[in-house]
């Protein structure tokens, strides 16, 4: 049995697919996920996307990883061609093909949110919470969606990185209208 969600084999990083999982609800282990694999093979796919395949559990050189090695790099990101924001991301981690950036608290609070508020409209609402995180609410006709922008120990957070279509300089090959 393994609880490692990732593996590295022959220089390639893979995501491991598990047949089923069980969340332990006892107070001492609340939120702990126990993963059960009962086969001689892992079902894996290349990290970042690709076709699923079988990988022998006893393959020489197979390394199980608890987390994806951080490949974060600094980059400029845009929602439109108008304004760029400095952040960082793992260029191999994509959401529907789009970049998934993280931004510093300063960039989010002093640039992104004010820029979006200037655009106006009643669809998006931004609320700073007592703990310093932010809640973004989208009101769309009869529906309401809320997303929590939670900062990590380095004061970075993904800002709508898995909801909005962020592009990065690598996609365009240039830096249009770089902020001063």
Number of C-alpha atoms within 10 A of each C-alpha: 9 15 16 14 17 21 23 17 14 9 8 9 20 25 21 24 16 16 12 9 12 11 12 13 11 9 7 8 10 10 12 12 13 13 17 14 16 10 11 11 14 21 19 21 20 17 17 14 13 10 7 14 14 12 18 12 14 10 10 9 10 15 14 18 18 11 10 14 10 8 11 15 11 14 19 21 26 19 13 10 12 10 16 22 19 19 22 23 23 17 18 14 17 17 15 10 13 18 26 27 31 26 23 19 20 11 16 22 14 11 15 17 16 13 13 13 13 8 7 10 9 9 11 16 16 16 13 13 11 7 8 12 16 20 16 18 16 16 14 11 7 5 7 11 10 13 14 17 20 16 19 13 6 8 13 20 23 20 25 16 19 15 12 13 16 20 20 25 15 13 10 9 8 11 16 14 10 13 11 3
